[in-house]
Amino acid sequence: MATTADSQSKSVCRRCGFTAVSGSDDWNRISAPPFRRVTQCPECRSTDVTNRQ
Ligand SMILES: [Zn+2]
């Protein structure tokens, strides 16, 4: 079983450039209907977060 640490997908805030592993505790998670869960940047509070590998 090979673990590829580099293949962890990361999320990037498109507003301030904050980068952290997707789904990690570094990100805030908020409930924002109609979306179930939205990832929010802890730095600038933007929800304009995109995934990057
Ligand atoms: Zn940000």
mmCIF file of the protein (N, C-alpha, C, O) and its ligand, coordinates in Angstrom:
data_MODEL
# 
_entry.id   MODEL 
# 
loop_
_entity.id 
_entity.type 
_entity.pdbx_number_of_molecules 
1 polymer     1 
2 non-polymer 1 
# 
_entity_poly.entity_id                      1 
_entity_poly.type                           'polypeptide(L)' 
_entity_poly.nstd_linkage                   no 
_entity_poly.nstd_monomer                   no 
_entity_poly.pdbx_seq_one_letter_code       MATTADSQSKSVCRRCGFTAVSGSDDWNRISAPPFRRVTQCPECRSTDVTNRQ 
_entity_poly.pdbx_seq_one_letter_code_can   MATTADSQSKSVCRRCGFTAVSGSDDWNRISAPPFRRVTQCPECRSTDVTNRQ 
_entity_poly.pdbx_strand_id                 A 
# 
loop_
_entity_poly_seq.entity_id 
_entity_poly_seq.num 
_entity_poly_seq.mon_id 
_entity_poly_seq.hetero 
1 1  MET n 
1 2  ALA n 
1 3  THR n 
1 4  THR n 
1 5  ALA n 
1 6  ASP n 
1 7  SER n 
1 8  GLN n 
1 9  SER n 
1 10 LYS n 
1 11 SER n 
1 12 VAL n 
1 13 CYS n 
1 14 ARG n 
1 15 ARG n 
1 16 CYS n 
1 17 GLY n 
1 18 PHE n 
1 19 THR n 
1 20 ALA n 
1 21 VAL n 
1 22 SER n 
1 23 GLY n 
1 24 SER n 
1 25 ASP n 
1 26 ASP n 
1 27 TRP n 
1 28 ASN n 
1 29 ARG n 
1 30 ILE n 
1 31 SER n 
1 32 ALA n 
1 33 PRO n 
1 34 PRO n 
1 35 PHE n 
1 36 ARG n 
1 37 ARG n 
1 38 VAL n 
1 39 THR n 
1 40 GLN n 
1 41 CYS n 
1 42 PRO n 
1 43 GLU n 
1 44 CYS n 
1 45 ARG n 
1 46 SER n 
1 47 THR n 
1 48 ASP n 
1 49 VAL n 
1 50 THR n 
1 51 ASN n 
1 52 ARG n 
1 53 GLN n 
# 
loop_
_struct_asym.id 
_struct_asym.entity_id 
A 1 
B 2 
# 
loop_
_chem_comp.id 
_chem_comp.type 
_chem_comp.mon_nstd_flag 
ALA 'L-peptide linking' y 
ARG 'L-peptide linking' y 
ASN 'L-peptide linking' y 
ASP 'L-peptide linking' y 
CYS 'L-peptide linking' y 
GLN 'L-peptide linking' y 
GLU 'L-peptide linking' y 
GLY 'peptide linking'   y 
ILE 'L-peptide linking' y 
LYS 'L-peptide linking' y 
MET 'L-peptide linking' y 
PHE 'L-peptide linking' y 
PRO 'L-peptide linking' y 
SER 'L-peptide linking' y 
THR 'L-peptide linking' y 
TRP 'L-peptide linking' y 
VAL 'L-peptide linking' y 
ZN  non-polymer         . 
# 
_pdbx_entity_nonpoly.entity_id   2 
_pdbx_entity_nonpoly.name        ? 
_pdbx_entity_nonpoly.comp_id     ZN 
# 
_pdbx_nonpoly_scheme.asym_id         B 
_pdbx_nonpoly_scheme.entity_id       2 
_pdbx_nonpoly_scheme.mon_id          ZN 
_pdbx_nonpoly_scheme.ndb_seq_num     1 
_pdbx_nonpoly_scheme.pdb_seq_num     101 
_pdbx_nonpoly_scheme.auth_seq_num    101 
_pdbx_nonpoly_scheme.pdb_mon_id      ZN 
_pdbx_nonpoly_scheme.auth_mon_id     ZN 
_pdbx_nonpoly_scheme.pdb_strand_id   A 
_pdbx_nonpoly_scheme.pdb_ins_code    . 
# 
loop_
_atom_site.group_PDB 
_atom_site.id 
_atom_site.type_symbol 
_atom_site.label_atom_id 
_atom_site.label_alt_id 
_atom_site.label_comp_id 
_atom_site.label_asym_id 
_atom_site.label_entity_id 
_atom_site.label_seq_id 
_atom_site.pdbx_PDB_ins_code 
_atom_site.Cartn_x 
_atom_site.Cartn_y 
_atom_site.Cartn_z 
_atom_site.occupancy 
_atom_site.B_iso_or_equiv 
_atom_site.pdbx_formal_charge 
_atom_site.auth_seq_id 
_atom_site.auth_comp_id 
_atom_site.auth_asym_id 
_atom_site.auth_atom_id 
_atom_site.pdbx_PDB_model_num 
ATOM   1   N  N  . MET A 1 1  ? 0.846   -1.200 0.000  1.00 0.00 ? 1   MET A N  1 
ATOM   2   C  CA . MET A 1 1  ? 0.000   0.000  0.000  1.00 0.00 ? 1   MET A CA 1 
ATOM   3   C  C  . MET A 1 1  ? 0.882   1.253  0.000  1.00 0.00 ? 1   MET A C  1 
ATOM   4   O  O  . MET A 1 1  ? 1.539   1.570  0.992  1.00 0.00 ? 1   MET A O  1 
ATOM   5   N  N  . ALA A 1 2  ? 0.880   1.906  -1.060 1.00 0.00 ? 2   ALA A N  1 
ATOM   6   C  CA . ALA A 1 2  ? 1.697   3.110  -1.159 1.00 0.00 ? 2   ALA A CA 1 
ATOM   7   C  C  . ALA A 1 2  ? 0.880   4.331  -0.776 1.00 0.00 ? 2   ALA A C  1 
ATOM   8   O  O  . ALA A 1 2  ? -0.226  4.547  -1.270 1.00 0.00 ? 2   ALA A O  1 
ATOM   9   N  N  . THR A 1 3  ? 1.436   5.097  0.088  1.00 0.00 ? 3   THR A N  1 
ATOM   10  C  CA . THR A 1 3  ? 0.765   6.342  0.435  1.00 0.00 ? 3   THR A CA 1 
ATOM   11  C  C  . THR A 1 3  ? 1.478   7.491  -0.265 1.00 0.00 ? 3   THR A C  1 
ATOM   12  O  O  . THR A 1 3  ? 2.679   7.702  -0.098 1.00 0.00 ? 3   THR A O  1 
ATOM   13  N  N  . THR A 1 4  ? 0.734   8.195  -1.018 1.00 0.00 ? 4   THR A N  1 
ATOM   14  C  CA . THR A 1 4  ? 1.323   9.318  -1.733 1.00 0.00 ? 4   THR A CA 1 
ATOM   15  C  C  . THR A 1 4  ? 0.923   10.608 -1.042 1.00 0.00 ? 4   THR A C  1 
ATOM   16  O  O  . THR A 1 4  ? -0.173  11.129 -1.247 1.00 0.00 ? 4   THR A O  1 
ATOM   17  N  N  . ALA A 1 5  ? 1.806   11.097 -0.245 1.00 0.00 ? 5   ALA A N  1 
ATOM   18  C  CA . ALA A 1 5  ? 1.514   12.302 0.527  1.00 0.00 ? 5   ALA A CA 1 
ATOM   19  C  C  . ALA A 1 5  ? 1.317   13.518 -0.371 1.00 0.00 ? 5   ALA A C  1 
ATOM   20  O  O  . ALA A 1 5  ? 0.584   14.450 -0.040 1.00 0.00 ? 5   ALA A O  1 
ATOM   21  N  N  . ASP A 1 6  ? 1.978   13.480 -1.491 1.00 0.00 ? 6   ASP A N  1 
ATOM   22  C  CA . ASP A 1 6  ? 1.903   14.634 -2.370 1.00 0.00 ? 6   ASP A CA 1 
ATOM   23  C  C  . ASP A 1 6  ? 0.574   14.724 -3.112 1.00 0.00 ? 6   ASP A C  1 
ATOM   24  O  O  . ASP A 1 6  ? 0.248   15.752 -3.706 1.00 0.00 ? 6   ASP A O  1 
ATOM   25  N  N  . SER A 1 7  ? -0.186  13.633 -3.068 1.00 0.00 ? 7   SER A N  1 
ATOM   26  C  CA . SER A 1 7  ? -1.433  13.633 -3.813 1.00 0.00 ? 7   SER A CA 1 
ATOM   27  C  C  . SER A 1 7  ? -2.591  14.197 -3.004 1.00 0.00 ? 7   SER A C  1 
ATOM   28  O  O  . SER A 1 7  ? -3.737  14.182 -3.455 1.00 0.00 ? 7   SER A O  1 
ATOM   29  N  N  . GLN A 1 8  ? -2.294  14.693 -1.814 1.00 0.00 ? 8   GLN A N  1 
ATOM   30  C  CA . GLN A 1 8  ? -3.357  15.313 -1.034 1.00 0.00 ? 8   GLN A CA 1 
ATOM   31  C  C  . GLN A 1 8  ? -3.884  16.539 -1.768 1.00 0.00 ? 8   GLN A C  1 
ATOM   32  O  O  . GLN A 1 8  ? -3.128  17.435 -2.143 1.00 0.00 ? 8   GLN A O  1 
ATOM   33  N  N  . SER A 1 9  ? -5.152  16.555 -1.954 1.00 0.00 ? 9   SER A N  1 
ATOM   34  C  CA . SER A 1 9  ? -5.703  17.709 -2.635 1.00 0.00 ? 9   SER A CA 1 
ATOM   35  C  C  . SER A 1 9  ? -5.764  18.892 -1.681 1.00 0.00 ? 9   SER A C  1 
ATOM   36  O  O  . SER A 1 9  ? -6.047  18.741 -0.492 1.00 0.00 ? 9   SER A O  1 
ATOM   37  N  N  . LYS A 1 10 ? -5.501  20.036 -2.210 1.00 0.00 ? 10  LYS A N  1 
ATOM   38  C  CA . LYS A 1 10 ? -5.514  21.238 -1.390 1.00 0.00 ? 10  LYS A CA 1 
ATOM   39  C  C  . LYS A 1 10 ? -6.567  22.204 -1.891 1.00 0.00 ? 10  LYS A C  1 
ATOM   40  O  O  . LYS A 1 10 ? -6.963  22.181 -3.057 1.00 0.00 ? 10  LYS A O  1 
ATOM   41  N  N  . SER A 1 11 ? -6.996  23.026 -1.005 1.00 0.00 ? 11  SER A N  1 
ATOM   42  C  CA . SER A 1 11 ? -7.935  24.067 -1.367 1.00 0.00 ? 11  SER A CA 1 
ATOM   43  C  C  . SER A 1 11 ? -7.257  25.417 -1.251 1.00 0.00 ? 11  SER A C  1 
ATOM   44  O  O  . SER A 1 11 ? -6.431  25.651 -0.368 1.00 0.00 ? 11  SER A O  1 
ATOM   45  N  N  . VAL A 1 12 ? -7.624  26.284 -2.153 1.00 0.00 ? 12  VAL A N  1 
ATOM   46  C  CA . VAL A 1 12 ? -6.994  27.594 -2.202 1.00 0.00 ? 12  VAL A CA 1 
ATOM   47  C  C  . VAL A 1 12 ? -8.064  28.679 -2.156 1.00 0.00 ? 12  VAL A C  1 
ATOM   48  O  O  . VAL A 1 12 ? -9.050  28.632 -2.891 1.00 0.00 ? 12  VAL A O  1 
ATOM   49  N  N  . CYS A 1 13 ? -7.854  29.639 -1.294 1.00 0.00 ? 13  CYS A N  1 
ATOM   50  C  CA . CYS A 1 13 ? -8.744  30.795 -1.266 1.00 0.00 ? 13  CYS A CA 1 
ATOM   51  C  C  . CYS A 1 13 ? -8.412  31.681 -2.454 1.00 0.00 ? 13  CYS A C  1 
ATOM   52  O  O  . CYS A 1 13 ? -7.264  32.090 -2.630 1.00 0.00 ? 13  CYS A O  1 
ATOM   53  N  N  . ARG A 1 14 ? -9.399  31.971 -3.254 1.00 0.00 ? 14  ARG A N  1 
ATOM   54  C  CA . ARG A 1 14 ? -9.137  32.762 -4.450 1.00 0.00 ? 14  ARG A CA 1 
ATOM   55  C  C  . ARG A 1 14 ? -9.034  34.241 -4.135 1.00 0.00 ? 14  ARG A C  1 
ATOM   56  O  O  . ARG A 1 14 ? -8.680  35.049 -4.993 1.00 0.00 ? 14  ARG A O  1 
ATOM   57  N  N  . ARG A 1 15 ? -9.338  34.577 -2.928 1.00 0.00 ? 15  ARG A N  1 
ATOM   58  C  CA . ARG A 1 15 ? -9.310  35.992 -2.568 1.00 0.00 ? 15  ARG A CA 1 
ATOM   59  C  C  . ARG A 1 15 ? -7.955  36.399 -1.979 1.00 0.00 ? 15  ARG A C  1 
ATOM   60  O  O  . ARG A 1 15 ? -7.362  37.397 -2.388 1.00 0.00 ? 15  ARG A O  1 
ATOM   61  N  N  . CYS A 1 16 ? -7.477  35.609 -1.013 1.00 0.00 ? 16  CYS A N  1 
ATOM   62  C  CA . CYS A 1 16 ? -6.228  36.005 -0.360 1.00 0.00 ? 16  CYS A CA 1 
ATOM   63  C  C  . CYS A 1 16 ? -5.098  35.012 -0.613 1.00 0.00 ? 16  CYS A C  1 
ATOM   64  O  O  . CYS A 1 16 ? -3.949  35.274 -0.256 1.00 0.00 ? 16  CYS A O  1 
ATOM   65  N  N  . GLY A 1 17 ? -5.418  33.880 -1.224 1.00 0.00 ? 17  GLY A N  1 
ATOM   66  C  CA . GLY A 1 17 ? -4.371  32.930 -1.552 1.00 0.00 ? 17  GLY A CA 1 
ATOM   67  C  C  . GLY A 1 17 ? -4.056  31.935 -0.450 1.00 0.00 ? 17  GLY A C  1 
ATOM   68  O  O  . GLY A 1 17 ? -3.111  31.156 -0.571 1.00 0.00 ? 17  GLY A O  1 
ATOM   69  N  N  . PHE A 1 18 ? -4.828  31.952 0.614  1.00 0.00 ? 18  PHE A N  1 
ATOM   70  C  CA . PHE A 1 18 ? -4.625  30.986 1.692  1.00 0.00 ? 18  PHE A CA 1 
ATOM   71  C  C  . PHE A 1 18 ? -4.774  29.576 1.151  1.00 0.00 ? 18  PHE A C  1 
ATOM   72  O  O  . PHE A 1 18 ? -5.720  29.277 0.422  1.00 0.00 ? 18  PHE A O  1 
ATOM   73  N  N  . THR A 1 19 ? -3.831  28.707 1.515  1.00 0.00 ? 19  THR A N  1 
ATOM   74  C  CA . THR A 1 19 ? -3.837  27.337 1.008  1.00 0.00 ? 19  THR A CA 1 
ATOM   75  C  C  . THR A 1 19 ? -3.725  26.351 2.163  1.00 0.00 ? 19  THR A C  1 
ATOM   76  O  O  . THR A 1 19 ? -2.894  26.520 3.056  1.00 0.00 ? 19  THR A O  1 
ATOM   77  N  N  . ALA A 1 20 ? -4.561  25.327 2.141  1.00 0.00 ? 20  ALA A N  1 
ATOM   78  C  CA . ALA A 1 20 ? -4.491  24.279 3.142  1.00 0.00 ? 20  ALA A CA 1 
ATOM   79  C  C  . ALA A 1 20 ? -5.099  23.010 2.562  1.00 0.00 ? 20  ALA A C  1 
ATOM   80  O  O  . ALA A 1 20 ? -5.803  23.048 1.553  1.00 0.00 ? 20  ALA A O  1 
ATOM   81  N  N  . VAL A 1 21 ? -4.824  21.914 3.198  1.00 0.00 ? 21  VAL A N  1 
ATOM   82  C  CA . VAL A 1 21 ? -5.355  20.641 2.722  1.00 0.00 ? 21  VAL A CA 1 
ATOM   83  C  C  . VAL A 1 21 ? -6.876  20.659 2.784  1.00 0.00 ? 21  VAL A C  1 
ATOM   84  O  O  . VAL A 1 21 ? -7.471  21.109 3.764  1.00 0.00 ? 21  VAL A O  1 
ATOM   85  N  N  . SER A 1 22 ? -7.480  20.170 1.737  1.00 0.00 ? 22  SER A N  1 
ATOM   86  C  CA . SER A 1 22 ? -8.937  20.154 1.671  1.00 0.00 ? 22  SER A CA 1 
ATOM   87  C  C  . SER A 1 22 ? -9.540  19.379 2.834  1.00 0.00 ? 22  SER A C  1 
ATOM   88  O  O  . SER A 1 22 ? -9.111  18.269 3.148  1.00 0.00 ? 22  SER A O  1 
ATOM   89  N  N  . GLY A 1 23 ? -10.516 19.966 3.452  1.00 0.00 ? 23  GLY A N  1 
ATOM   90  C  CA . GLY A 1 23 ? -11.208 19.283 4.530  1.00 0.00 ? 23  GLY A CA 1 
ATOM   91  C  C  . GLY A 1 23 ? -10.469 19.296 5.860  1.00 0.00 ? 23  GLY A C  1 
ATOM   92  O  O  . GLY A 1 23 ? -10.939 18.714 6.838  1.00 0.00 ? 23  GLY A O  1 
ATOM   93  N  N  . SER A 1 24 ? -9.332  19.947 5.904  1.00 0.00 ? 24  SER A N  1 
ATOM   94  C  CA . SER A 1 24 ? -8.581  19.983 7.154  1.00 0.00 ? 24  SER A CA 1 
ATOM   95  C  C  . SER A 1 24 ? -9.190  20.998 8.119  1.00 0.00 ? 24  SER A C  1 
ATOM   96  O  O  . SER A 1 24 ? -10.051 21.797 7.752  1.00 0.00 ? 24  SER A O  1 
ATOM   97  N  N  . ASP A 1 25 ? -8.725  20.941 9.341  1.00 0.00 ? 25  ASP A N  1 
ATOM   98  C  CA . ASP A 1 25 ? -9.259  21.851 10.351 1.00 0.00 ? 25  ASP A CA 1 
ATOM   99  C  C  . ASP A 1 25 ? -8.801  23.287 10.146 1.00 0.00 ? 25  ASP A C  1 
ATOM   100 O  O  . ASP A 1 25 ? -9.266  24.207 10.819 1.00 0.00 ? 25  ASP A O  1 
ATOM   101 N  N  . ASP A 1 26 ? -7.888  23.461 9.214  1.00 0.00 ? 26  ASP A N  1 
ATOM   102 C  CA . ASP A 1 26 ? -7.415  24.814 8.928  1.00 0.00 ? 26  ASP A CA 1 
ATOM   103 C  C  . ASP A 1 26 ? -8.519  25.663 8.320  1.00 0.00 ? 26  ASP A C  1 
ATOM   104 O  O  . ASP A 1 26 ? -8.512  26.890 8.421  1.00 0.00 ? 26  ASP A O  1 
ATOM   105 N  N  . TRP A 1 27 ? -9.459  24.992 7.693  1.00 0.00 ? 27  TRP A N  1 
ATOM   106 C  CA . TRP A 1 27 ? -10.566 25.713 7.067  1.00 0.00 ? 27  TRP A CA 1 
ATOM   107 C  C  . TRP A 1 27 ? -11.748 25.823 8.022  1.00 0.00 ? 27  TRP A C  1 
ATOM   108 O  O  . TRP A 1 27 ? -11.991 24.932 8.837  1.00 0.00 ? 27  TRP A O  1 
ATOM   109 N  N  . ASN A 1 28 ? -12.455 26.893 7.912  1.00 0.00 ? 28  ASN A N  1 
ATOM   110 C  CA . ASN A 1 28 ? -13.718 26.998 8.629  1.00 0.00 ? 28  ASN A CA 1 
ATOM   111 C  C  . ASN A 1 28 ? -14.795 26.339 7.801  1.00 0.00 ? 28  ASN A C  1 
ATOM   112 O  O  . ASN A 1 28 ? -14.737 26.332 6.572  1.00 0.00 ? 28  ASN A O  1 
ATOM   113 N  N  . ARG A 1 29 ? -15.771 25.790 8.480  1.00 0.00 ? 29  ARG A N  1 
ATOM   114 C  CA . ARG A 1 29 ? -16.903 25.217 7.762  1.00 0.00 ? 29  ARG A CA 1 
ATOM   115 C  C  . ARG A 1 29 ? -18.180 25.846 8.255  1.00 0.00 ? 29  ARG A C  1 
ATOM   116 O  O  . ARG A 1 29 ? -18.463 25.859 9.453  1.00 0.00 ? 29  ARG A O  1 
ATOM   117 N  N  . ILE A 1 30 ? -18.936 26.358 7.336  1.00 0.00 ? 30  ILE A N  1 
ATOM   118 C  CA . ILE A 1 30 ? -20.167 27.021 7.736  1.00 0.00 ? 30  ILE A CA 1 
ATOM   119 C  C  . ILE A 1 30 ? -21.349 26.393 7.022  1.00 0.00 ? 30  ILE A C  1 
ATOM   120 O  O  . ILE A 1 30 ? -21.205 25.809 5.948  1.00 0.00 ? 30  ILE A O  1 
ATOM   121 N  N  . SER A 1 31 ? -22.487 26.517 7.615  1.00 0.00 ? 31  SER A N  1 
ATOM   122 C  CA . SER A 1 31 ? -23.703 26.051 6.980  1.00 0.00 ? 31  SER A CA 1 
ATOM   123 C  C  . SER A 1 31 ? -24.353 27.234 6.294  1.00 0.00 ? 31  SER A C  1 
ATOM   124 O  O  . SER A 1 31 ? -24.664 28.247 6.919  1.00 0.00 ? 31  SER A O  1 
ATOM   125 N  N  . ALA A 1 32 ? -24.550 27.083 5.000  1.00 0.00 ? 32  ALA A N  1 
ATOM   126 C  CA . ALA A 1 32 ? -25.111 28.180 4.237  1.00 0.00 ? 32  ALA A CA 1 
ATOM   127 C  C  . ALA A 1 32 ? -26.112 27.646 3.230  1.00 0.00 ? 32  ALA A C  1 
ATOM   128 O  O  . ALA A 1 32 ? -25.751 27.330 2.097  1.00 0.00 ? 32  ALA A O  1 
ATOM   129 N  N  . PRO A 1 33 ? -27.361 27.546 3.636  1.00 0.00 ? 33  PRO A N  1 
ATOM   130 C  CA . PRO A 1 33 ? -28.390 27.088 2.714  1.00 0.00 ? 33  PRO A CA 1 
ATOM   131 C  C  . PRO A 1 33 ? -28.402 27.938 1.458  1.00 0.00 ? 33  PRO A C  1 
ATOM   132 O  O  . PRO A 1 33 ? -28.189 29.146 1.564  1.00 0.00 ? 33  PRO A O  1 
ATOM   133 N  N  . PRO A 1 34 ? -28.635 27.395 0.292  1.00 0.00 ? 34  PRO A N  1 
ATOM   134 C  CA . PRO A 1 34 ? -29.041 26.005 0.040  1.00 0.00 ? 34  PRO A CA 1 
ATOM   135 C  C  . PRO A 1 34 ? -27.880 25.020 -0.005 1.00 0.00 ? 34  PRO A C  1 
ATOM   136 O  O  . PRO A 1 34 ? -28.084 23.834 -0.267 1.00 0.00 ? 34  PRO A O  1 
ATOM   137 N  N  . PHE A 1 35 ? -26.700 25.486 0.239  1.00 0.00 ? 35  PHE A N  1 
ATOM   138 C  CA . PHE A 1 35 ? -25.581 24.561 0.262  1.00 0.00 ? 35  PHE A CA 1 
ATOM   139 C  C  . PHE A 1 35 ? -25.511 23.895 1.630  1.00 0.00 ? 35  PHE A C  1 
ATOM   140 O  O  . PHE A 1 35 ? -25.858 24.498 2.645  1.00 0.00 ? 35  PHE A O  1 
ATOM   141 N  N  . ARG A 1 36 ? -25.068 22.675 1.643  1.00 0.00 ? 36  ARG A N  1 
ATOM   142 C  CA . ARG A 1 36 ? -24.997 21.977 2.926  1.00 0.00 ? 36  ARG A CA 1 
ATOM   143 C  C  . ARG A 1 36 ? -23.835 22.485 3.759  1.00 0.00 ? 36  ARG A C  1 
ATOM   144 O  O  . ARG A 1 36 ? -23.995 22.915 4.901  1.00 0.00 ? 36  ARG A O  1 
ATOM   145 N  N  . ARG A 1 37 ? -22.684 22.421 3.158  1.00 0.00 ? 37  ARG A N  1 
ATOM   146 C  CA . ARG A 1 37 ? -21.501 22.883 3.883  1.00 0.00 ? 37  ARG A CA 1 
ATOM   147 C  C  . ARG A 1 37 ? -20.637 23.693 2.945  1.00 0.00 ? 37  ARG A C  1 
ATOM   148 O  O  . ARG A 1 37 ? -20.408 23.307 1.799  1.00 0.00 ? 37  ARG A O  1 
ATOM   149 N  N  . VAL A 1 38 ? -20.176 24.780 3.423  1.00 0.00 ? 38  VAL A N  1 
ATOM   150 C  CA . VAL A 1 38 ? -19.309 25.624 2.630  1.00 0.00 ? 38  VAL A CA 1 
ATOM   151 C  C  . VAL A 1 38 ? -17.982 25.790 3.349  1.00 0.00 ? 38  VAL A C  1 
ATOM   152 O  O  . VAL A 1 38 ? -17.927 26.015 4.558  1.00 0.00 ? 38  VAL A O  1 
ATOM   153 N  N  . THR A 1 39 ? -16.937 25.676 2.586  1.00 0.00 ? 39  THR A N  1 
ATOM   154 C  CA . THR A 1 39 ? -15.613 25.907 3.152  1.00 0.00 ? 39  THR A CA 1 
ATOM   155 C  C  . THR A 1 39 ? -15.330 27.394 3.150  1.00 0.00 ? 39  THR A C  1 
ATOM   156 O  O  . THR A 1 39 ? -15.500 28.076 2.140  1.00 0.00 ? 39  THR A O  1 
ATOM   157 N  N  . GLN A 1 40 ? -14.898 27.883 4.296  1.00 0.00 ? 40  GLN A N  1 
ATOM   158 C  CA . GLN A 1 40 ? -14.645 29.306 4.412  1.00 0.00 ? 40  GLN A CA 1 
ATOM   159 C  C  . GLN A 1 40 ? -13.201 29.555 4.806  1.00 0.00 ? 40  GLN A C  1 
ATOM   160 O  O  . GLN A 1 40 ? -12.655 28.866 5.667  1.00 0.00 ? 40  GLN A O  1 
ATOM   161 N  N  . CYS A 1 41 ? -12.602 30.522 4.187  1.00 0.00 ? 41  CYS A N  1 
ATOM   162 C  CA . CYS A 1 41 ? -11.225 30.881 4.502  1.00 0.00 ? 41  CYS A CA 1 
ATOM   163 C  C  . CYS A 1 41 ? -11.154 31.498 5.901  1.00 0.00 ? 41  CYS A C  1 
ATOM   164 O  O  . CYS A 1 41 ? -11.912 32.419 6.206  1.00 0.00 ? 41  CYS A O  1 
ATOM   165 N  N  . PRO A 1 42 ? -10.261 31.005 6.746  1.00 0.00 ? 42  PRO A N  1 
ATOM   166 C  CA . PRO A 1 42 ? -10.127 31.542 8.099  1.00 0.00 ? 42  PRO A CA 1 
ATOM   167 C  C  . PRO A 1 42 ? -9.425  32.897 8.118  1.00 0.00 ? 42  PRO A C  1 
ATOM   168 O  O  . PRO A 1 42 ? -9.479  33.618 9.115  1.00 0.00 ? 42  PRO A O  1 
ATOM   169 N  N  . GLU A 1 43 ? -8.775  33.235 7.025  1.00 0.00 ? 43  GLU A N  1 
ATOM   170 C  CA . GLU A 1 43 ? -8.005  34.479 6.961  1.00 0.00 ? 43  GLU A CA 1 
ATOM   171 C  C  . GLU A 1 43 ? -8.891  35.660 6.592  1.00 0.00 ? 43  GLU A C  1 
ATOM   172 O  O  . GLU A 1 43 ? -8.922  36.672 7.292  1.00 0.00 ? 43  GLU A O  1 
ATOM   173 N  N  . CYS A 1 44 ? -9.608  35.520 5.489  1.00 0.00 ? 44  CYS A N  1 
ATOM   174 C  CA . CYS A 1 44 ? -10.389 36.663 5.003  1.00 0.00 ? 44  CYS A CA 1 
ATOM   175 C  C  . CYS A 1 44 ? -11.890 36.382 5.015  1.00 0.00 ? 44  CYS A C  1 
ATOM   176 O  O  . CYS A 1 44 ? -12.698 37.227 4.627  1.00 0.00 ? 44  CYS A O  1 
ATOM   177 N  N  . ARG A 1 45 ? -12.247 35.172 5.469  1.00 0.00 ? 45  ARG A N  1 
ATOM   178 C  CA . ARG A 1 45 ? -13.657 34.787 5.587  1.00 0.00 ? 45  ARG A CA 1 
ATOM   179 C  C  . ARG A 1 45 ? -14.369 34.701 4.248  1.00 0.00 ? 45  ARG A C  1 
ATOM   180 O  O  . ARG A 1 45 ? -15.598 34.728 4.195  1.00 0.00 ? 45  ARG A O  1 
ATOM   181 N  N  . SER A 1 46 ? -13.630 34.600 3.200  1.00 0.00 ? 46  SER A N  1 
ATOM   182 C  CA . SER A 1 46 ? -14.252 34.415 1.901  1.00 0.00 ? 46  SER A CA 1 
ATOM   183 C  C  . SER A 1 46 ? -14.653 32.958 1.737  1.00 0.00 ? 46  SER A C  1 
ATOM   184 O  O  . SER A 1 46 ? -13.992 32.056 2.252  1.00 0.00 ? 46  SER A O  1 
ATOM   185 N  N  . THR A 1 47 ? -15.727 32.743 1.026  1.00 0.00 ? 47  THR A N  1 
ATOM   186 C  CA . THR A 1 47 ? -16.122 31.373 0.714  1.00 0.00 ? 47  THR A CA 1 
ATOM   187 C  C  . THR A 1 47 ? -15.772 31.034 -0.729 1.00 0.00 ? 47  THR A C  1 
ATOM   188 O  O  . THR A 1 47 ? -16.192 30.006 -1.261 1.00 0.00 ? 47  THR A O  1 
ATOM   189 N  N  . ASP A 1 48 ? -15.016 31.894 -1.336 1.00 0.00 ? 48  ASP A N  1 
ATOM   190 C  CA . ASP A 1 48 ? -14.594 31.652 -2.711 1.00 0.00 ? 48  ASP A CA 1 
ATOM   191 C  C  . ASP A 1 48 ? -13.325 30.794 -2.682 1.00 0.00 ? 48  ASP A C  1 
ATOM   192 O  O  . ASP A 1 48 ? -12.210 31.262 -2.909 1.00 0.00 ? 48  ASP A O  1 
ATOM   193 N  N  . VAL A 1 49 ? -13.560 29.522 -2.392 1.00 0.00 ? 49  VAL A N  1 
ATOM   194 C  CA . VAL A 1 49 ? -12.448 28.587 -2.231 1.00 0.00 ? 49  VAL A CA 1 
ATOM   195 C  C  . VAL A 1 49 ? -12.516 27.537 -3.325 1.00 0.00 ? 49  VAL A C  1 
ATOM   196 O  O  . VAL A 1 49 ? -13.579 26.986 -3.609 1.00 0.00 ? 49  VAL A O  1 
ATOM   197 N  N  . THR A 1 50 ? -11.394 27.272 -3.921 1.00 0.00 ? 50  THR A N  1 
ATOM   198 C  CA . THR A 1 50 ? -11.343 26.305 -5.004 1.00 0.00 ? 50  THR A CA 1 
ATOM   199 C  C  . THR A 1 50 ? -10.371 25.190 -4.671 1.00 0.00 ? 50  THR A C  1 
ATOM   200 O  O  . THR A 1 50 ? -9.450  25.366 -3.873 1.00 0.00 ? 50  THR A O  1 
ATOM   201 N  N  . ASN A 1 51 ? -10.585 24.056 -5.285 1.00 0.00 ? 51  ASN A N  1 
ATOM   202 C  CA . ASN A 1 51 ? -9.694  22.923 -5.041 1.00 0.00 ? 51  ASN A CA 1 
ATOM   203 C  C  . ASN A 1 51 ? -8.511  22.944 -5.985 1.00 0.00 ? 51  ASN A C  1 
ATOM   204 O  O  . ASN A 1 51 ? -8.620  23.304 -7.157 1.00 0.00 ? 51  ASN A O  1 
ATOM   205 N  N  . ARG A 1 52 ? -7.399  22.551 -5.443 1.00 0.00 ? 52  ARG A N  1 
ATOM   206 C  CA . ARG A 1 52 ? -6.204  22.455 -6.273 1.00 0.00 ? 52  ARG A CA 1 
ATOM   207 C  C  . ARG A 1 52 ? -5.442  21.203 -5.846 1.00 0.00 ? 52  ARG A C  1 
ATOM   208 O  O  . ARG A 1 52 ? -5.407  20.856 -4.665 1.00 0.00 ? 52  ARG A O  1 
ATOM   209 N  N  . GLN A 1 53 ? -4.842  20.543 -6.808 1.00 0.00 ? 53  GLN A N  1 
ATOM   210 C  CA . GLN A 1 53 ? -4.119  19.317 -6.454 1.00 0.00 ? 53  GLN A CA 1 
ATOM   211 C  C  . GLN A 1 53 ? -2.640  19.571 -6.353 1.00 0.00 ? 53  GLN A C  1 
ATOM   212 O  O  . GLN A 1 53 ? -1.874  18.651 -6.064 1.00 0.00 ? 53  GLN A O  1 
HETATM 213 ZN ZN . ZN  B 2 .  ? -8.882  34.052 2.112  1.00 0.00 2 101 ZN  A ZN 1 
# 
